[in-house]
Amino acid sequence: MNLLEAILLGVVQGATEFLPISSSGHLKLGQHLLGIQEPQLLFDIVLHVGTLLSVMLFYRADILMVLTGSVEGAKGWLKERTASAFFQPEGVRLATLVVLATIPTGVIGLGLGKLLDPDAGDSIITPRVVCGLLILNGFILLLNAYFMKREQEGDAPERGGMLTLWEITPLIAIGIGVAQGMAVLPGLSRSGLTITIALALMVQRLHAARYSFLLSIPAILGALVLKLDPALFAGDPNTLLIFGAGALSAGVVGYGCLILLTRMLEKAAFHHFAWYCWAVGIIGLVML
């Protein structure tokens, strides 16, 4: 892989990570078109780190709330020695919900790992399978038209309205975490699945997006810890430059796409990405 290919793949990653069109699916198809045949899982993760930095910058206020709330909770526990004192700050509760959702994500991700890692055997996730999953992803996104219409009409009588980020329950968090775990499969969008499931569970769309992208932080960091091997950088001084260029392009483009996605959610136009997923999936199946 050369520098230009790394930058191009970084742009693809940044443009697709937050938009509900599957960044991992596009990266796999992009690597196939560029003729990059060797395993690129580590490079994929490095690109995800680039977009991770952009989401941390975009949602820096929520992250700061988690950090300061955790400190306040720890002080409360040391003072009163009660669980209620620890969980009282909103930041602690949000951090707890993120952890709860991350547990099923990790379990499912590890279970599906053998399908994705060529080193563990022949991967069944071929470019054709990715195209099929992109088509399925389009149908999942189409459900958002119904869920957003329900939100606009205030159709949640049993709860008196849609839930905010602070009203998400542990069971809802786990359900969203399961959806995130399934998105390990290239072609299924992490943001698309998690936001769709959150909407189905009565979470307001902008709050669903906030929670979805906050969940991406431990998921990406966990994948990096599991797959990072310093030996892969040995013997090739250009590797670090190539990976860095890819991560930088992914982060810059990703931040812009976060702004775009937020505006589309405000306009309840999230489901329109289904048409794009169907087009790419069908064209890909025909060409492959």
N, C-alpha and C positions, 0 to 999 in steps of 0.2 A: 504494500500500500504506500502510495506516495503522498506528498503534502496536499496536493490539489484534491485527491480523492478523499482524504481525511476531512478537508474543509467542506467539500460537497456533502459528505455523509453527515457532518455536523449540522449543516443547514437543514438537511432532511429531518434529522433528529429534533432540532429546535422547532421546526415548522409542524411537526406531527406529535410531539410529546404531550402538549396540553390540548391541542385540538383533538376531538374524539375519533381519530382515524388510524390509531395504532402506530406508534413510532417504531416499535420492534418489528412489526410487519413490513413497514416501508424500508427499514434498514436491511432486512433480510432480502427483500426484492432488489434494493439498491446494490447490495454486495453481489447479488447474482448477475445483475446487468453489467456491473463493472468488472466482472470476472474474478472477484476476490473469493477464492475457494477455501483458504485456510480458516480455522476456527477464529471467530472475531468476537467472542463473548466478552472478553475483557475490554476491547475497544468500545463495544456497545455500552458497557457500564461506565466507562470514562465519559462518553458522550452524555449519559444520563446524569453524571456529576455536574456537567456544564449546565444542564437545565435545572438541576437541583439548586445550584447557586442562584439561578434566576428566580425560582419559586421562593427561596428563602428571602431574597431581596423584596419580592412583590408582597409577601405576607409577613414582613419583618415585625409588624405591630403585634400580630398573633403570637409569633415566636417569642417576642420579648415578654408578652403577657404570661406565656408558659414558664419562662425562666424566672421572672420575678415572683409569680405565683407559687412556684415550687420552693423558692427561698422562704416566702412568707408561711407556706404550709409547714415547712420544716421547723421554723421558729415557733409556730403555734403548737406543733406536736411536742417540742422540747419543753414548752411552757406548761401545757395542760395534759400531756401524755394521753390524748384521746384521738381516735381516728377522725372524728368530726372536725376537730381543730385543724388536722392536716389537709382534709379535702375541702375545707371551706372556701379558699380562694378559687376564683373561676379558672385561673391558669392551671391549677392542679387537676381540676375536673377535666379540662380539655386534654391535658397530657394523658390522663388515665384512659379517656376514650380513644385516643390515638394508640396507646399501648394495647388495649383490648382488641382493636381492629387489626393490629399488626400480628397478633398471635396466629389467627387462622390464615392470614396472608403467608406467613413464614412456613406453616405446616403444608399448605397446598403448594407453595412455590417449590419446596424441597421435594415434594412428591412428584411434581411434574418435571423436575430438573433433568431426569434421564431422557426425556423427550427432546430437550433443547440442547444438551451438551454433547457434541459429537465425541468427546473423549470418553464418555460413558457408554458408547455404543452407537449404532446407526440411528441418527435422528430421523423421526418420522415427519418432522415439520419441514416439508419440502416447499419450494415456492408455490406449487399448485395448492397445497394445503393452506398456505398463508392466504392465497386468493379466496379460497372457500371461506375461511374465517373472516375475511374482510366483508364478504357478502353477508354473512351472519351478523357481523357487527352493525351493518347497515339496518337490518331489521330491528336490532336492539335499540338503535338510536331513534328509529321511527316511533317507538313507544313514548318517547319524550313529548311528542305532540299531544298525546292524551294526558300525560301527567302534568304538563305545564298548563293545559286548558283547565284541568281540575284545580290547580293552584290558583289560577286567575279567578275562577268561580267560587273559590273559598270552600270547596267541597271536602270538608273534613269535620263533619258534625260531632264525631265521637271525641275529638280533641279540641274542638272549638277553634280550629285554624291550623295552618301548617307550622311545623316545628322550626325553631331557630337552632343555631349551632349549639347554644347553651341548653337546649331541651332534648338533645339526642340522648337516648337511653343506652345502657350497655348492650342490650339485645340488638338494637339498630346498628350500633357500632360494629358488633361482630358480623352481622349480615353484610355490611358494607365491606368489611375486611375479607369475607369469603369472596365477594365479587372481585376485589383487587387481586386476590390470589389466582383466580381463574384467568385474569388478564396477563398472566405470565406467557400464555400462548400467543405467539406473534400473529397479528391479525385481529385480535380482540383488544380494543382500546381500554387502557386502565381508567382514564378519566371518563370515557363513555360509559363503562360498566358501573363504576362507583357512583357517578352522578345519577345515572338512571335508577339504580337500586335505591339511592337516597331519596329521589323524588317519589318512587313507588312507596317508600316507607314514610311519606308525608313530611320530608324535610324541604324547606324553602330552597329554591334553585340556587340563589347566590350563596346561601349558607352551605348547601351541598357541595358547591365548587370549592369553597374555602376548606371544608373538611377533607374533601378528596385530595386536594393538593398538599395539605398538611400531612396526610397519610403517606404521600409519596416520599417524604423525607426519610423516615426510618426504613422504608422498603428499599430505597436506593442505597442508603448507607449499609444496610445489611448485606445486599448483594455485592457491594464493593469489598466488604470485609471477607466474605466467603470466597471470592474469586480472585482477589488481588494477589499476585505473585511477583515479588520484586525481581525474580530471576528473568522474567519476561523482558525486562528493560536492559539486561546485561548484554554487552557485546555490540550494541547498536545505539550510538549516541543520538541518532536521529529519531529514535522511537519516541522519546519524551517530547521532542518538538512536534512531531506528527500528532501525537495524542493531545498535546496542549492546544494545537491549532483547531483540532476537531471540537474539543470541549468549549473553546472560546466562541467559535461560530455557533455552536448549539445553544450556548447561554444567551448570546445577544438576540438571536432569532426567537428563542423561546420566550424571552421577556416580552417581546412585541406580540407574540401569539397569545400570551396570557391576557394582555390588554384586549385583544380582539375577541377572545372567548368570553370574557366578562361582559363585553358589550352585546354579544350575540345572546347570552343568557338573559340579559336585561330585556332584550327584544323578543324573547321566547322563540328564537330561531335555531336552537341547538340541533333539532332533528334534521335540519337541511343537510347536514354532513352525511346523512345516509345516502344521498344521491352520489356523492363523491366515492364513498366506499363501494357501492355497487358498480360504478363505472370502472374503478381500478381493478376490482376483483374479476369482473367479467372480461375486461380487456386482457388482464393478465392470464386468465385461463385460456383464452383464445390464442394468445401469442406464445404461451409456453407449451 
